[in-house]
Amino acid sequence: MLDEARVLGLDRVLIICEADNVASAKTIERHGGLLEGFRDTELGTVRRYWIKN
């Protein structure tokens, strides 16, 4: 997905995962994701990460 974002010329990408999904959070962080914060949604609380392209 990040490769596609580069092709589209996006400077950064927002990625979210469920707040309690530690494995996904670690994967996002390993790929450069910076935690913006937590948000409550109709599906539950999510972590919001930005990755610079």
C-alpha positions in Angstrom: 0.0 0.0 0.0 2.8 2.4 0.8 4.3 1.8 -2.7 1.0 2.7 -4.2 0.8 5.9 -2.1 4.2 6.9 -3.5 3.0 6.3 -7.0 0.1 8.6 -6.3 2.4 11.2 -4.9 1.1 11.2 -1.3 3.4 12.8 1.2 2.1 10.8 4.1 -0.4 8.0 4.8 -2.8 7.6 7.8 -3.0 4.0 9.1 -5.2 2.9 11.9 -5.5 -0.3 13.9 -7.6 -1.4 16.9 -6.2 0.1 20.1 -5.6 -3.4 21.6 -4.0 -4.9 18.5 -0.4 -4.8 19.7 1.0 -6.9 16.8 -0.4 -4.5 14.2 0.8 -1.4 16.2 4.3 -2.9 16.3 4.3 -3.6 12.6 3.1 -0.1 11.8 5.8 1.4 14.1 8.5 -0.8 12.6 7.6 0.7 9.2 8.0 4.3 10.4 4.5 5.0 11.8 4.3 7.8 14.3 1.4 7.6 16.7 -0.9 10.6 16.5 -3.2 9.4 19.2 -6.3 7.3 19.9 -9.8 7.9 18.6 -13.2 6.5 19.5 -15.2 5.2 16.5 -18.5 3.4 16.1 -16.4 0.2 15.9 -14.3 0.9 19.0 -11.1 2.7 19.9 -8.4 2.9 17.3 -4.7 4.0 17.2 -4.0 6.5 14.4 -0.5 6.5 12.9 1.0 8.7 10.2 3.8 7.3 7.9 5.8 9.8 5.8 6.4 8.7 2.2 
